[in-house]
Amino acid sequence: MLVVENTQQSTVTGRRILALILADYHGPVAIRLRDGELAIGNGNAPCTAVFRQSSILRT
């Protein structure tokens, strides 16, 4: 269960980081995390960035 908790915590942390980075951006973009869930935006955005590795947000 520790792996699941770490994965969930990474997802929560990733969402917070992205929300801070994009706080003042109001354009049509979506951000999808490695779990497949949208962190920012919606599915019909013309541009979607996908973070497949959580380490991207740690460096």
N, CA, C and O atoms as a GROMACS GRO file, in nm:
protein
  236
    1MET      N    1   0.080  -0.120   0.000
    1MET     CA    2   0.000   0.000   0.000
    1MET      C    3   0.084   0.126   0.000
    1MET      O    4   0.036   0.233  -0.039
    2LEU      N    5   0.209   0.117   0.044
    2LEU     CA    6   0.296   0.234   0.048
    2LEU      C    7   0.318   0.292  -0.092
    2LEU      O    8   0.324   0.414  -0.107
    3VAL      N    9   0.329   0.205  -0.193
    3VAL     CA   10   0.348   0.252  -0.331
    3VAL      C   11   0.226   0.331  -0.378
    3VAL      O   12   0.241   0.435  -0.442
    4VAL      N   13   0.107   0.283  -0.346
    4VAL     CA   14  -0.016   0.352  -0.385
    4VAL      C   15  -0.022   0.489  -0.318
    4VAL      O   16  -0.057   0.588  -0.381
    5GLU      N   17   0.012   0.495  -0.189
    5GLU     CA   18   0.010   0.621  -0.117
    5GLU      C   19   0.112   0.718  -0.175
    5GLU      O   20   0.081   0.836  -0.190
    6ASN      N   21   0.232   0.671  -0.208
    6ASN     CA   22   0.333   0.757  -0.268
    6ASN      C   23   0.288   0.808  -0.404
    6ASN      O   24   0.311   0.924  -0.438
    7THR      N   25   0.226   0.723  -0.483
    7THR     CA   26   0.176   0.763  -0.614
    7THR      C   27   0.068   0.869  -0.599
    7THR      O   28   0.066   0.968  -0.672
    8GLN      N   29  -0.022   0.848  -0.507
    8GLN     CA   30  -0.129   0.945  -0.485
    8GLN      C   31  -0.072   1.077  -0.435
    8GLN      O   32  -0.116   1.184  -0.478
    9GLN      N   33   0.025   1.072  -0.345
    9GLN     CA   34   0.086   1.194  -0.295
    9GLN      C   35   0.161   1.266  -0.407
    9GLN      O   36   0.157   1.389  -0.413
   10SER      N   37   0.228   1.192  -0.494
   10SER     CA   38   0.297   1.253  -0.608
   10SER      C   39   0.199   1.324  -0.700
   10SER      O   40   0.227   1.432  -0.751
   11THR      N   41   0.084   1.263  -0.720
   11THR     CA   42  -0.018   1.323  -0.806
   11THR      C   43  -0.071   1.452  -0.744
   11THR      O   44  -0.086   1.553  -0.813
   12VAL      N   45  -0.098   1.450  -0.615
   12VAL     CA   46  -0.147   1.570  -0.546
   12VAL      C   47  -0.042   1.680  -0.552
   12VAL      O   48  -0.074   1.796  -0.581
   13THR      N   49   0.082   1.645  -0.526
   13THR     CA   50   0.191   1.743  -0.529
   13THR      C   51   0.209   1.799  -0.670
   13THR      O   52   0.228   1.919  -0.687
   14GLY      N   53   0.204   1.713  -0.770
   14GLY     CA   54   0.215   1.757  -0.909
   14GLY      C   55   0.107   1.855  -0.947
   14GLY      O   56   0.134   1.955  -1.014
   15ARG      N   57  -0.014   1.827  -0.906
   15ARG     CA   58  -0.126   1.918  -0.934
   15ARG      C   59  -0.104   2.054  -0.869
   15ARG      O   60  -0.133   2.157  -0.929
   16ARG      N   61  -0.054   2.054  -0.747
   16ARG     CA   62  -0.028   2.181  -0.677
   16ARG      C   63   0.081   2.261  -0.747
   16ARG      O   64   0.068   2.383  -0.764
   17ILE      N   65   0.187   2.194  -0.787
   17ILE     CA   66   0.297   2.263  -0.856
   17ILE      C   67   0.247   2.325  -0.986
   17ILE      O   68   0.275   2.442  -1.014
   18LEU      N   69   0.175   2.248  -1.065
   18LEU     CA   70   0.124   2.298  -1.192
   18LEU      C   71   0.023   2.411  -1.173
   18LEU      O   72   0.021   2.506  -1.251
   19ALA      N   73  -0.059   2.402  -1.070
   19ALA     CA   74  -0.154   2.510  -1.042
   19ALA      C   75  -0.080   2.639  -1.009
   19ALA      O   76  -0.122   2.747  -1.049
   20LEU      N   77   0.030   2.629  -0.936
   20LEU     CA   78   0.109   2.748  -0.903
   20LEU      C   79   0.176   2.806  -1.027
   20LEU      O   80   0.176   2.927  -1.047
   21ILE      N   81   0.232   2.719  -1.110
   21ILE     CA   82   0.302   2.765  -1.230
   21ILE      C   83   0.205   2.833  -1.327
   21ILE      O   84   0.239   2.935  -1.388
   22LEU      N   85   0.086   2.779  -1.340
   22LEU     CA   86  -0.010   2.829  -1.438
   22LEU      C   87  -0.119   2.916  -1.376
   22LEU      O   88  -0.222   2.938  -1.439
   23ALA      N   89  -0.098   2.966  -1.257
   23ALA     CA   90  -0.201   3.042  -1.185
   23ALA      C   91  -0.252   3.162  -1.264
   23ALA      O   92  -0.372   3.190  -1.262
   24ASP      N   93  -0.165   3.232  -1.332
   24ASP     CA   94  -0.206   3.352  -1.406
   24ASP      C   95  -0.227   3.328  -1.555
   24ASP      O   96  -0.252   3.422  -1.630
   25TYR      N   97  -0.219   3.204  -1.597
   25TYR     CA   98  -0.239   3.170  -1.738
   25TYR      C   99  -0.385   3.129  -1.759
   25TYR      O  100  -0.436   3.043  -1.687
   26HIS      N  101  -0.449   3.190  -1.856
   26HIS     CA  102  -0.591   3.161  -1.879
   26HIS      C  103  -0.618   3.111  -2.020
   26HIS      O  104  -0.731   3.118  -2.069
   27GLY      N  105  -0.515   3.061  -2.087
   27GLY     CA  106  -0.531   3.011  -2.222
   27GLY      C  107  -0.587   2.871  -2.226
   27GLY      O  108  -0.601   2.806  -2.123
   28PRO      N  109  -0.620   2.823  -2.346
   28PRO     CA  110  -0.680   2.692  -2.364
   28PRO      C  111  -0.577   2.579  -2.367
   28PRO      O  112  -0.542   2.530  -2.474
   29VAL      N  113  -0.530   2.540  -2.252
   29VAL     CA  114  -0.432   2.432  -2.243
   29VAL      C  115  -0.476   2.334  -2.135
   29VAL      O  116  -0.543   2.371  -2.039
   30ALA      N  117  -0.439   2.209  -2.154
   30ALA     CA  118  -0.466   2.106  -2.053
   30ALA      C  119  -0.334   2.039  -2.015
   30ALA      O  120  -0.244   2.028  -2.098
   31ILE      N  121  -0.325   1.997  -1.892
   31ILE     CA  122  -0.208   1.924  -1.843
   31ILE      C  123  -0.257   1.790  -1.792
   31ILE      O  124  -0.344   1.783  -1.705
   32ARG      N  125  -0.201   1.684  -1.846
   32ARG     CA  126  -0.238   1.548  -1.805
   32ARG      C  127  -0.119   1.486  -1.733
   32ARG      O  128  -0.006   1.492  -1.781
   33LEU      N  129  -0.146   1.426  -1.617
   33LEU     CA  130  -0.041   1.360  -1.540
   33LEU      C  131  -0.030   1.214  -1.579
   33LEU      O  132  -0.112   1.162  -1.655
   34ARG      N  133   0.071   1.147  -1.528
   34ARG     CA  134   0.099   1.009  -1.568
   34ARG      C  135  -0.013   0.912  -1.534
   34ARG      O  136  -0.020   0.804  -1.593
   35ASP      N  137  -0.100   0.948  -1.440
   35ASP     CA  138  -0.212   0.859  -1.407
   35ASP      C  139  -0.328   0.872  -1.505
   35ASP      O  140  -0.429   0.803  -1.492
   36GLY      N  141  -0.313   0.961  -1.605
   36GLY     CA  142  -0.416   0.979  -1.705
   36GLY      C  143  -0.518   1.087  -1.673
   36GLY      O  144  -0.597   1.126  -1.759
   37GLU      N  145  -0.518   1.134  -1.551
   37GLU     CA  146  -0.613   1.237  -1.508
   37GLU      C  147  -0.565   1.375  -1.550
   37GLU      O  148  -0.444   1.401  -1.554
   38LEU      N  149  -0.659   1.461  -1.580
   38LEU     CA  150  -0.624   1.599  -1.611
   38LEU      C  151  -0.596   1.674  -1.481
   38LEU      O  152  -0.676   1.670  -1.388
   39ALA      N  153  -0.484   1.742  -1.477
   39ALA     CA  154  -0.449   1.824  -1.360
   39ALA      C  155  -0.498   1.966  -1.379
   39ALA      O  156  -0.538   2.032  -1.284
   40ILE      N  157  -0.496   2.011  -1.504
   40ILE     CA  158  -0.535   2.147  -1.539
   40ILE      C  159  -0.612   2.139  -1.671
   40ILE      O  160  -0.578   2.058  -1.757
   41GLY      N  161  -0.713   2.221  -1.687
   41GLY     CA  162  -0.784   2.230  -1.814
   41GLY      C  163  -0.890   2.125  -1.833
   41GLY      O  164  -0.934   2.060  -1.738
   42ASN      N  165  -0.931   2.110  -1.960
   42ASN     CA  166  -1.033   2.011  -1.992
   42ASN      C  167  -0.995   1.934  -2.118
   42ASN      O  168  -0.903   1.972  -2.190
   43GLY      N  169  -1.066   1.828  -2.143
   43GLY     CA  170  -1.032   1.737  -2.250
   43GLY      C  171  -1.042   1.792  -2.391
   43GLY      O  172  -0.985   1.733  -2.483
   44ASN      N  173  -1.111   1.903  -2.411
   44ASN     CA  174  -1.123   1.958  -2.546
   44ASN      C  175  -1.028   2.074  -2.572
   44ASN      O  176  -1.045   2.148  -2.669
   45ALA      N  177  -0.928   2.092  -2.487
   45ALA     CA  178  -0.828   2.198  -2.509
   45ALA      C  179  -0.748   2.168  -2.635
   45ALA      O  180  -0.717   2.051  -2.661
   46PRO      N  181  -0.714   2.269  -2.715
   46PRO     CA  182  -0.639   2.246  -2.838
   46PRO      C  183  -0.494   2.204  -2.813
   46PRO      O  184  -0.427   2.155  -2.904
   47CYS      N  185  -0.446   2.222  -2.690
   47CYS     CA  186  -0.310   2.183  -2.656
   47CYS      C  187  -0.312   2.109  -2.523
   47CYS      O  188  -0.365   2.160  -2.424
   48THR      N  189  -0.253   1.990  -2.521
   48THR     CA  190  -0.244   1.912  -2.398
   48THR      C  191  -0.100   1.868  -2.378
   48THR      O  192  -0.041   1.802  -2.464
   49ALA      N  193  -0.042   1.907  -2.265
   49ALA     CA  194   0.091   1.860  -2.226
   49ALA      C  195   0.073   1.740  -2.135
   49ALA      O  196  -0.012   1.740  -2.046
   50VAL      N  197   0.153   1.636  -2.159
   50VAL     CA  198   0.142   1.512  -2.081
   50VAL      C  199   0.274   1.489  -2.009
   50VAL      O  200   0.380   1.482  -2.070
   51PHE      N  201   0.266   1.477  -1.876
   51PHE     CA  202   0.382   1.444  -1.794
   51PHE      C  203   0.375   1.296  -1.763
   51PHE      O  204   0.295   1.253  -1.679
   52ARG      N  205   0.457   1.216  -1.829
   52ARG     CA  206   0.454   1.071  -1.811
   52ARG      C  207   0.539   1.024  -1.694
   52ARG      O  208   0.524   0.911  -1.648
   53GLN      N  209   0.628   1.110  -1.646
   53GLN     CA  210   0.713   1.075  -1.532
   53GLN      C  211   0.701   1.184  -1.427
   53GLN      O  212   0.712   1.303  -1.458
   54SER      N  213   0.680   1.143  -1.303
   54SER     CA  214   0.667   1.241  -1.196
   54SER      C  215   0.799   1.311  -1.168
   54SER      O  216   0.800   1.420  -1.110
   55SER      N  217   0.910   1.250  -1.208
   55SER     CA  218   1.041   1.311  -1.183
   55SER      C  219   1.059   1.445  -1.257
   55SER      O  220   1.142   1.526  -1.218
   56ILE      N  221   0.982   1.466  -1.361
   56ILE     CA  222   0.990   1.592  -1.436
   56ILE      C  223   0.960   1.710  -1.345
   56ILE      O  224   1.022   1.816  -1.358
   57LEU      N  225   0.866   1.693  -1.255
   57LEU     CA  226   0.827   1.802  -1.166
   57LEU      C  227   0.919   1.813  -1.045
   57LEU      O  228   0.906   1.908  -0.967
   58ARG      N  229   1.012   1.720  -1.029
   58ARG     CA  230   1.103   1.725  -0.913
   58ARG      C  231   1.236   1.787  -0.946
   58ARG      O  232   1.310   1.825  -0.855
   59THR      N  233   1.270   1.799  -1.073
   59THR     CA  234   1.404   1.849  -1.108
   59THR      C  235   1.408   1.998  -1.118
   59THR      O  236   1.513   2.056  -1.146
   0.00000   0.00000   0.00000
